[in-house]
Amino acid sequence: MKKISLILTLLMLLTGALRSATPESKTYQGSITHIVMKGKPVQPKAETMQTFTWDGTSLSGVIRKMGKMPGSMHIHLAVKQMPDGTLTTTADTAGEAHLPLGIRTPLYITAFKGSVRNGELTYDLALRGKWGPMRVAVSYRFTGRQTE
């Protein structure tokens, strides 16, 4: 009986230690600006207000509509935060585009620069994707404040 109690106690301590080692997700709400699609600037619309989550190792969020984009971009980008708050990535992809008819295609990173400082997340992301013979290039800036 003592062995079972000891094992249960150790399991509870281990579970607590693992939870405390996992970074807490933070949500940032803000706007997408500096949108360029196919080499042409796109005027932001009200729909560009977005929410992104930063969990200490990745950025994630869904961009439902940007310009004349026929679908949505599901961003999930592995990033590393440097001591000065700068974000870097060595990932090749930043998620995928969800297009009509259930088509999904990867979004390849061509450039990324970002930071998390003083409750503000800012990043610039340039992507390229393809769907059959169509090639698409898009870039944007997200700036958001941490929500409570």
C-alpha positions, 0 to 999 in steps of 0.5 A: 500500500505504501508503494502505491501511495508513493507512486501516486505522489511521485506521479502528481509531482511529475505532472505538476513539474511538467505543467510549470515547465510548459510556457503559458499561451498568450493571445494578441489581438491587432491588425494586419497591415502592409499587405502585398499580394502578387506584388501589389499593395492591398488596402486593409479591410475591417476583416484584417483585425486578427487574433494570434496566439504565442505559446513560447515556441510557435505563433498561430492564428487564422486569417479569414480574408485578405484582399481577393484571397479565395480562402483562408490562411491557417498560420502555425509558425515555429519560432524561437524568441531571443533574449532581446525579444526578437523572434526567429525561425528556421522553418520552411512552412508557416501553415497552409492555405485552405481554398475552396473545394477543401483544397489545402496547400502549404505556405512557404516562408520567404521572409520573417522578422518579428518581436515580442516586447512589452506586451506587443507582438509584431511580425512581418511574414512573406509567403509563397504558395501554389495551387496547380499552375497558380503561384501566389505570393503574399506578405503582411505585417501583424501588430497586436497587444496582449489581451488579458 
